[in-house]
Amino acid sequence: MRPEAAPQARVRLDYAGQGYDLNPGESVLEALARQGAPVPFACRAGACHACLLKADAGDPGQAAQRSLKPTLAARGYFLACLARPATDLAIRSGQDVSTPGTLVARRWLSRNVLAIWLRPRRPVSFRAGQSSTSGCTRAAR
């Protein structure tokens, strides 16, 4: 006789003042998107970091923090697309780590490649080959 598997406990997410249920096997991003929460995302694979969130309470799991800088992970940041927590989470936007800036110039290098020049409002450290995610909060004039 095989022992019966214990039922998985329902995980709850508290995000932007709302409560959300996380289905078994579902990522935080999948749960929030399924329930209409306003959370940014792009690749759904942890490469773009667009879905960066911050856990104020609870553990998002190591997989959700593996590709982050240690300083971000230590402060509770995680990638929602990779997070499959076993316990409840109180989370908020990770937008406080973004750097606002202004589009200075743009030029098409080929049919499929657009070069852009940005002027950040504060200094930004970077390394060759590093990628970034850009967004627009209002239409260009």
N, C-alpha and C positions, 0 to 999 in steps of 0.2 A: 504494500500500500504506500503510495507516494504522498509525502506531506503536501498539504494545500498551500499555495503561494499566498502570502499575506497581501491584502489589497493595498494598492499604492495610495498614500494619503494625498488629498487634494491640496495643491499648492496655490496660494493666493499672492497676487502682486498688488502692491499699492503704488500707483504711478499718477502723478499730477492730480492728487486728491481723489482719485477714483480707484475702485477695487476691480481686479480682473482675475479670472480663473485660468489656470494653466493646466491643460490636458496632459495626461501621461505621454512622455516622449516628445512633447512640443517645446520649442525654444521660446524664450521670453519674447523675441521679435514676432514669432508666429502667433503667439497668444495675443499680444497687443494689437497686431495688424488685424487679426481675425475679429477682434471686438471693437475695431474702429478707433483705436488710440492714435493720437498724432505723434508718431515716432519716425524719424528719418531713417532711411536705409537705401542701399544700392545693390551691392553684390550678393548679400545673404550668405557669404562664405568667410567673413572675417578679414578680407584683404583691404577693403576700403575704409574701414573704421567709421563709416557714416552713422552706424547705429550705436555709437558709444553712449553708455548710460553710467550712472553712479549709484551704487548700493549704499543706502544709509543704514540699513539693517538687513541682516541675512547674508547668506553666502551664495554668490552666483555660480561658483564652481571654478576649478582651475582652468578648464578648457576655455572658458570665456575670457580669461586674463592672460593666457599663455603668450600671445603675440604683442602684448602691450609693454611699454617701458615699465621697469620695476617701480618707478616712482608713481606712475598712474595706478598700477595694480594695488600698491600699498595704500592708496587713498580711496580705494573702493570702486574704481572705474572698471567696466567690463564691456564686452561686445554682446549685445542682445541676441544677435543671430547665432552665437555659439553657446549661450547660457541655457542650461537645462537644470535649474536648481532643484534640490530635493526638499527644501524648506521655503517658507514664505519669505518674500523680499519686499522691502520698502525701497523704491528706486526713484530717481529723478533724472532729468536731462543731463547729458554730459557736455552741453554747449559751453559751459564756462571754461573749457580748455581750447576753444576755438579762438582764432585771431581775426578780428575784423580788418578789412582793408579796402582799397579802391582799385578798380581796374584802370590801369594807366594806358595800355596799348594792346592791340591784338593784330596778328598777321597770319594769314593762311600760308603754311609752308608747303602743303600739298593738298590734294582734294580731300584728304581724310585727317589732316593734322593741322591744328590751330595752335599757334604759339600765343601765350598771353603774358603780360607783364603786370604784376600786382605790387601795390605799395601797402605793406602792412602798417597798422597804426602803432605797433610796438615791435621791437626787435624780435626776429625769429631765427632760431638756430636750425641748421639743416645739414645734411650730408649728401654727397653726390649719389644719385640713384634713388633717393628717398621720394616717395609719392605723397600727394596731398589730395584732399577732396575739397572742391570749391562749390560754393552755392551762391545764389543771388537772392537778396531779400527784397529788392525792388527793381523795376525796369530801368534800363539805362536811358539817359536823356540825350 
